Amino acid sequence: MTSLLSEVLEAHGGLGRWGRLTRVTATLVSDGELFAAKGLPQDPRPRRMTVDLHEERASVRPFGAPDQQTDFTPGRIAIERADATVVAGRLDPRAAFAGHTRETPWGPLDRAEPWHESPSERRRGLRVTFPEGIVSHSTVQDFHFGDDRLLRRHDYHVDIAGASRPRSTSATSRRRTGSGSRPGAAPTSGGPTDAPTTTT
């Protein structure tokens, strides 16, 4: 493990603490030219995203209607009502993007696939290469951390969109009181055989 990765993990509560937590929930606002280009412009309303920490599962709510949310696993994406009734669903969601280009329009299930800076702050970065079994925006992603080693920026290519340039999201980590969880953690995995590769 690199020194920076060790510092980042410690700044986000330590590896032992992350092992005891089960999920993280954050309020987010997503935006960008990609959504409009795909025919699904994003409104500026905040949404709640919940991500399991020990298995690849995520959901965003509300999604499409106030009583709806997404349910994502690598093998399935669905839009569900609060009572778990499936509004729309798809098995093997990554396969649905085969042959897509930047101009290929998206439907709601495509949008459901999971995936402002301080210019004066010095940042250090980690490049993470995820193993084949991890479904994400892209295999290689760059995470940038401030002097406090909390996440400031996340850069990646949107493989499923046929994008030729990186899409970048900014996230300022803030320590939360109460639950003890801290948003913006660098990705980690359970064992040495499926651990992401990192470079500084």
C-alpha positions in Angstrom: 0.0 0.0 0.0 1.4 3.4 -0.9 2.0 6.1 1.7 -0.7 8.3 0.2 -3.2 5.5 0.1 -2.5 4.8 3.8 -2.9 8.5 4.7 -6.2 8.7 2.7 -7.7 5.7 4.4 -6.7 7.1 7.8 -8.2 10.5 7.0 -11.5 8.7 6.1 -11.7 6.9 9.4 -9.2 4.1 9.0 -9.5 0.7 7.3 -10.7 -1.0 10.5 -13.5 1.5 10.9 -14.6 1.0 7.2 -14.6 -2.7 7.9 -17.2 -2.2 10.6 -19.4 0.1 8.6 -22.0 -1.4 6.1 -23.1 1.5 3.9 -22.7 5.2 3.2 -25.4 7.7 2.3 -24.8 11.1 0.8 -26.9 13.9 -0.7 -25.7 14.7 -4.2 -26.6 16.9 -7.2 -25.4 15.5 -10.5 -25.0 17.6 -13.6 -23.0 17.8 -16.8 -23.2 18.1 -20.5 -23.3 14.3 -20.9 -26.9 13.9 -19.6 -28.3 16.6 -21.9 -26.3 15.1 -24.9 -27.9 11.7 -24.1 -31.4 13.3 -24.1 -31.8 13.2 -20.3 -31.0 16.6 -18.9 -30.7 16.5 -15.1 -32.7 18.8 -12.9 -30.8 20.5 -10.0 -32.7 18.8 -7.2 -30.7 17.0 -4.6 -31.0 13.3 -4.3 -29.9 10.7 -1.8 -27.4 8.0 -2.9 -26.8 4.9 -0.7 -23.8 2.6 -1.4 -23.1 -0.6 0.3 -19.5 -0.8 1.4 -18.9 -4.6 1.3 -20.8 -5.6 -1.9 -21.4 -3.7 -5.1 -24.9 -2.3 -4.6 -26.1 1.3 -4.9 -29.4 3.2 -5.1 -30.5 6.8 -5.8 -33.8 8.4 -4.7 -35.9 10.0 -5.8 -35.5 8.8 -9.4 -38.0 9.7 -12.1 -40.8 10.2 -9.5 -40.9 11.1 -5.8 -41.7 7.5 -4.8 -39.1 5.8 -7.0 -35.5 4.8 -6.6 -32.8 2.9 -8.5 -31.4 -0.5 -7.4 -28.0 -1.3 -8.9 -25.9 -4.4 -8.7 -23.4 -5.5 -11.4 -25.9 -8.0 -12.7 -29.1 -5.9 -12.6 -30.3 -2.3 -12.7 -33.9 -1.5 -11.8 -36.2 1.5 -11.1 -38.4 0.6 -8.2 -41.3 2.2 -6.3 -41.0 2.5 -2.5 -43.0 -0.7 -2.1 -40.4 -2.6 -4.2 -42.6 -2.8 -7.3 -40.3 -2.8 -10.3 -41.1 0.0 -12.7 -38.4 -1.0 -15.2 -35.4 -3.4 -15.0 -32.6 -4.9 -17.0 -30.2 -7.8 -16.4 -26.5 -7.4 -17.3 -26.8 -3.6 -17.5 -23.2 -3.1 -18.9 -24.0 -5.2 -22.0 -26.8 -2.8 -22.9 -24.1 -0.2 -23.7 -22.3 -2.3 -26.3 -21.8 -0.3 -29.5 -22.9 3.0 -27.9 -21.2 6.2 -29.1 -21.3 9.6 -27.6 -24.3 10.4 -29.7 -26.4 7.3 -28.7 -29.4 8.5 -26.7 -30.1 7.0 -23.3 -33.3 5.9 -21.6 -34.1 6.1 -17.9 -32.4 2.7 -17.2 -29.2 3.9 -18.9 -29.2 7.0 -16.7 -29.8 4.9 -13.6 -26.4 3.1 -14.1 -24.3 4.5 -11.2 -21.4 6.6 -12.1 -16.6 23.1 -7.5 -13.0 23.1 -6.8 -10.6 25.2 -4.8 -7.9 26.2 -7.3 -5.4 27.3 -4.6 -5.2 24.0 -2.8 -2.4 21.6 -3.5 -3.6 18.1 -4.3 -2.1 14.6 -4.5 -3.7 11.9 -6.7 -4.1 8.2 -6.8 -4.8 6.4 -10.1 -6.9 3.3 -9.4 -7.3 0.4 -11.8 -10.3 -1.7 -10.8 -10.3 -5.5 -11.3 -12.6 -6.9 -14.1 -15.3 -8.0 -11.6 -15.9 -4.4 -10.4 -18.6 -2.5 -12.5 -17.9 1.2 -12.6 -17.8 4.2 -14.9 -14.4 3.1 -16.1 -11.7 0.7 -15.3 -9.1 3.4 -14.6 -10.1 6.4 -12.4 -8.1 9.2 -10.8 -8.9 10.4 -7.2 -7.4 13.7 -6.0 -7.0 14.5 -2.3 -6.4 17.8 -0.4 -3.8 18.4 2.3 -6.2 16.8 4.8 -6.2 13.7 2.6 -10.0 14.0 2.0 -11.4 13.6 -1.5 -11.6 16.7 -3.6 -11.9 15.6 -7.2 -12.7 12.3 -9.1 -11.8 12.0 -12.8 -12.8 9.2 -15.1 -13.8 8.4 -18.7 -17.4 7.4 -19.1 -16.8 4.1 -21.0 -20.5 3.3 -21.5 -21.1 6.6 -23.3 -18.3 6.2 -25.8 -16.8 9.4 -24.3 -13.4 10.4 -25.7 -12.5 12.8 -22.9 -12.7 12.5 -19.1 -15.7 13.6 -17.2 -14.8 15.0 -13.9 -16.8 15.3 -10.7 -15.8 17.4 -7.8 -16.5 16.3 -4.2 -15.5 18.1 -1.1 -15.3 15.6 1.7 -16.9 16.8 5.0 -16.6 15.1 8.3 -20.0 14.1 9.5 -21.0 13.8 13.2 -23.6 11.4 14.5 -23.2 8.3 12.3 -19.4 8.7 12.2 -19.2 8.0 8.5 -17.3 10.3 6.1 -18.3 10.7 2.5 -15.8 10.6 -0.3 -13.8 7.5 0.6 -11.3 6.0 -1.8 -12.4 2.6 -3.1 -11.1 -0.4 -1.2 -12.0 -4.1 -1.5 -12.0 -7.1 0.7 -9.0 -9.2 -0.3 -5.7 -9.3 -2.1 -7.1 -11.1 -5.1 -9.6 -8.4 -6.0 -7.8 -5.3 -4.7 -7.6 -2.3 -7.0 -4.2 -1.4 -8.3 -3.1 2.1 -7.3 -0.4 4.4 -8.6 0.6 7.8 -7.4 
